[in-house]
Amino acid sequence: MSVWDDLVGQEQVVEQLVAAARSARIVLAGGRTSGEEEQAAPAEAGTTGMTHAWLFTGPPGSGMSTAARAFAAALQCTSPDLDLGGIPGCGFCEGCHAALIGSHADVESVRTDVLSIGVKETRELVRSASMSPAGGRWQVIILEDSDRLTEGAANVLLKAIEEPAQRTVWLLCAPSVEDALPTIRSRCRLLVLRTPPVSAVADVLVRRDGVEPEMALFAARAAQGHIDRARRLALDPAARERRAEVLKLPLRVADLGACLAGAQALVDAATADAKQVAEEVDTRETDELRAALGAAAGVGGRMPRGTAGAMKDLEDRQKRRATRTQRDTLDRALIDLSSFYRDVLAVQFRAPGDLSNEEMRAAVERVAGESGPERTLRRIEAVLDCRRALERNVAPLLAVEAMTVALRAG
């Protein structure tokens, strides 16, 4: 299976990346850097040649990190078919396999599970990027959450991109071009991914995950093209139940008390989800660190002198990760909620086609009949305002309460 098979509905992006990977082989054969290759062969390079920095953008779930990993694998591809004109990224050779599973010595993928990426982490990344590739091909750095760089961290990264090390390739992922500093994005080749079609997402769930076609279509439609979200809905009954509870909120905001209760339930569900993730990950991380630091055997064994700082750093990181997990869970719930009101708007305007929440058509039609398009648009804006408030670190309960009251008022 080719490394490109997981890029759903991104034919133009795949075409550009395959051309760039082929161009990268010319760079290796000629002994030039990626920048020199573009100057030496501008007709071939253009928007398809090899360069040292790439910016992948697109809506959440479109496959930005998947595209970056596939491109990294293609750059490390060692298939003998390449000499016969084969497509880079065969998916079977040692280079492709190691890059895809995350064990390749020259491919480093960075994804933060906290709210931001700081200067210290970025400097470490730049330092490792300055090394020569162990395999003699490319040193590839994938930064999946480049939009979470602090201002200072972004400036550190800028210097590395302005003066790239030979054979080093930066692959940055961000939701939009505006999420990257102008000085960084001006030095990157831009690739824009689109939201995959529902049919394409359903097809990959059936083909790769063995999901029943009916369930795959439901999950793909409900996830609105978000591939990972669709997979979770298709395979996790608890995720489907949580989503169903969120979509009942528009029917429960009849009075102020119901608004506040609904907000509390939404925040509690997100907190419980974050706690579940924390219990699965935090205990393992803590045990591994204690063992690495030489803690005494047994539960609660004494830690060696001078290791309290390391344990405190881990605890702080776990708290930041729990905060992000809670906000990410809330954000997913708000996206589901906005899809409900978009369906209401579609019914009010008699738009053709299936609804995103077709299984809740009766509830959608009920809300659509009780209000007009103007109120529906105000409710969608209230959901968007809540998402923006969470991005500005407003207390989750306050932000969600304000939203539910606005939903009631319309």
N, C-alpha and C positions, 0 to 999 in steps of 0.2 A: 504493500500500500504506500503510495507516494506521500511525502510530507505535506503536500498541498491539499490532500483530500479532506482535511478537517476545516478548511477555509470555506465556509458555506456561503454561496451566493456572492463571491468576491472575485469574479472572473478577471476583471480588469486589473485588480491589484496583483493577482497571481501572475498575470502576463508580465507586468512590470518587474516583479521580483525575480521571476525566472530569467528575464533578459539581463537583469543586474547580476545575478549569480553567474551567468555565462560570461559576462564582461569581467567578473572577478577572476575567472580562470585566466583571462588574457593578462590581467595585472600580475598574477602569480607567475605566469610563463615569461613575461617580459621583465620581471624584477622591479616594476615601478610601484609607487604608492598609488592609492585610489585617486588622489587629487591629480597626480601626474598623468594618470590614464585618461582622465577626462580632457586634459589639455592636449594630450597626444592624439586622441581619437575622438574629437568632438562630434563628428557625424554619428558615430556609434554610441557615444555616451548619452548626450542629450538628457532626456528624462528617464532613460532605461539603463544607463551605464552605472558602474560601481562608484560609490562615494563613501566617505568615512562616517557620515551621520545621517540618520533617518528619523523621521517623526511620523508615527502611526497614529491617526486620529479616527474617531468614529463614535457612534452612540454606544453606551454600555451594552456588552453582550454581543457586539458585532464581530468580535474575534481579533482585536488588536494584538493582544499578547500571543495568540495562536499564530497570527501572521508573522510576528517577530521571531518566534521560536522556529517556525518553518523556514524562514529566511536564514536564520543562524545555522540550521541543519543543512540547508542547501549549500551554504558557504563552506561547510566542513565535509561535504559529500565526496567520497572517494570511489564511487562506482566506476568500474571499467567501461561501462556503456557511455560515459561522458566523452571518451575519445572517438566514439562512433556517432556523436551527435545526440546522445541521450539528454533528457531533462535533468538538471541538477536537483537533488532532493529525492533520491530513489526511495528512501525510507527503509532500506534493507542493509546498507553497508554499515560498517562500524562507526563511521563519522556521523551519519544521520541518526543511528540508533542512540548513540551516546549523547548527542545534542538534545534529542527529544526527551530522554528520561532524566536529563539533568546531571549526567556524570562526566560530560566532556570537559577535559582540562582547560580548554580554550573558550568555553562558553559559560558566562556567569549571568544568571538571571536574578534580578533584585525586585522583590515585591514587599512593600511595607505592610504590616498589619496594625500599625498605629496611625495617628492622625497626620503626621508629617515626617519628612526625611530631612535630617539636620546636616549641619556642616561637617561634623565628625564622620558620619557614615559616608558622606559624599567624598570626602578626602581619601578615605580608605579605598573607595571604589576607583577613584582616579589613579591612586597609587598602583592598584592591581592592573588597571588598564594600560599603564605605561610599560608593562613587561612584554617581552617578545613572546609570541605564541609558542607553546611547547611543541606543537605538531608542525610548525613551519607554515601554517596556512593563515588563519585569521584569529585575532583575539576579539571575541564578540561580547559586548556588554549590553544586556537587555534590562532597561529600566522601565518596569511595567507601570509604575505610579509616578511618572515624572511631574504630574500636576500637583503632587504633594510635596515637592521640594520647597523648603523655605527660601526666602530671598537670598540669604547668604549662601545656602547650598547651591542654588541656581547659578550664582556668580562663580562658585568653584567649578561647577560643571562647564560653564561657558569657556573658561580658560583652557580646559582639556579639549573642548571641541574646536576652539580657535587654533590650537597647536596640537593636532592629533599625532599620536605615536604611529610609527609605520606599522601597517598591518592590524591596526585597531579599528573596530567598527562599533559605533554607538547606535543602539536601536531604542528610541524613546517612545513611550506610549502615553497618550493623553486624550481625554474626551473630545477636545476641540483645539484648534490652532491657538485660540486666545488663552488657553491654559498654560502655554509655554511663553517664556520671556521673548520679546521681539528679537533680541540679539541672538537667542538660541535658535529660534525657528528659522531665522534668516540664513543660518548656516546648515540647515538640515534639508534633505530631500523629503518632501511632504507626500504622504500616501493617505488618502481618505477612504475609509471603509464605510459601507452603507448598511442599513438595517437589513438582515437577510429576509427573504420572503418566507411567509408562513409555511408554504409547501416545501421549501428547501430544508427548513429546520425540522419539520415533521419527518421528512425523508431520512435525515441523518440519525434521528432518534430510532427509527425503525431499523435502519441498516447497521448502525454501530452499537446501539444499546439494547436491541431486541425488544423495543417497546411495541405494544399492539398499535396498529394504525389509528384506531379511533382515539386512544389515549394520547398518542403522539400528536395528532391534530389538535386536540384540546389543549395540550401543554404548549404547543408552539403558538397557538392563537392567544392563549392567556398570557404568555410571556412576552408577547409583542416583539418577537424576533430576538429576544435575549437567549442565546443558546444555552448557557449554563443554567439560567433560571428555568428554562423549559425542561432540561434534563432533571433538575431537582423536582419540579412539579410532577413529572412523569413517573419518577421512581420513588418518591417519598410521600406516603399518604398524609403524614403530619404536616408537610408543607402545604398540601392542598387544603387541609382543614383550617390552617391558619389564614390562608388566603380567603377562604369562604367566610370566615368570621370578619375579616376586614371589609369585605364587600357588603356585609349586612349593616355597616355603620350608617350609610345614607338613610336607612329605614328606621334608625333608632334615635335620631336627633330631634325628637318631637318637642322636648322642653329643655330648659337649662340644665336640670339635674341629669337628664339622659345624655346631654352633651358632655358634661364633666365626667360622668361614669364611662362613657365611650372612650374619651381621651385617656382616662386612667387605665382602662383595659388594654388599649393599644400600646401604651408605654410599658405596662407590665409584661405584655407578650414579648416585646422587644428585649426587655431586661432578662426575661427567662431564657430567651434564645441565646443571648450573649453569655449568660451564666452556664448554659449547657456546653457551649463551645469552650468556655474557660475551664470547666471541670475536665474536659477531655484533653486539653493541651497543657494547661498550667501545671497539673500534677506531674505529668511526664517531664516537662522542662525543669521543674524544681528538683525532681529526683535525679535527673541527669547531671544538673549542676552540682548538687550536693555530692554525688559520686565523684565527679571530676575534681572537686575541691578537697576530697579526702575526708568526708564526714564519717563519724563513727557509725558502725553498723547498727541497724535497728531503726525503728520509727522514732523520730525526734532525737536521733543521736547527735552528740555535741559536734559543732563545727570547729575546724581548726582556727587558731588565732589569725586575725587579719582578713578573714573572708566575708565579714559582715557587709562590706561595701558591695561586693559582687552580688550577694543575695538581695540587697536593697535595690540595686539597679534592675535586677530581673523582676522584682515585685512592681517597680514603677512601670516597667515596660508592659507587664501583664495588665496593669490597670488601664494604661492608654489603649491597649488592644481591646479590652472589654468595652471601653467607651466607643471606639470606632465600630465594633461589632454591633453594639446597640443602635448606633446611628445608621449603619448600613441596613440593618433589619427594618428600622423605621422608614428609611427611604424606600425600600422595596414595597412596604405596605402603602406608602403614599403614591407610588407609581401605580399600584393596583387600583387605588381609590380614584386616581385621576382617569384611569381607563374606564371605570364605571361611568363617570360623568361625560366622558367623550362618547360613550355608547348612548347615553341619554340625549346628548346633542344630536347624534346621528338619527335617532328615532324622531326627535322633534322636527328635523329637517327632511325626514323620509328618505334618508340616504340609502342607496341599494347596497347589497352585500351583507355578509355575516357580521355580527358584533364580536368584539374581543372577548366579551363575557356572554357568549350565546346561551350558556346554561342558566343564566340569570335574566333572561329576556323578560320574564313576567315582572320582576322587580324593576328593571330598567324602564319598562313601559309605564309602570305605575308612577315612578318618579317623574317621568317625562310628561305624563298627563296632569300632574299636580302643579307644574310650573312652566315657565316659558324659557326660550333660549337665553334671554338676558340673565336670568337667575342662574342658569346652568353655567354660563361663562364666568360669572362671579364666583361660583363654587369651585370651578377649576382653578381660578386665580388664587383662591384661598388655599388650596392644596399646594400650589406652587410657592406661595408666600411662606407656608410652613417649611417646605424644603429649603428655601433660602435662609430662613431663620435658623434652622439646624446647622447649616453651613457656617453661620456666624456665631456658633457656639451658644445660642440661646438655650436655656434649660428645656429639655425635651417636653416635659409635662406642660409647661407654660405655652410652648409653641403649638402643641397639639390641641390644648384646650381652646386657644384662640381660633384655631382652624375649625374645630367642631361647632363653636358658637357661630362662626361665619357661615358654615354649611347650613345651619338651621335658619339663619336670617336670609340667606340667598342673596 
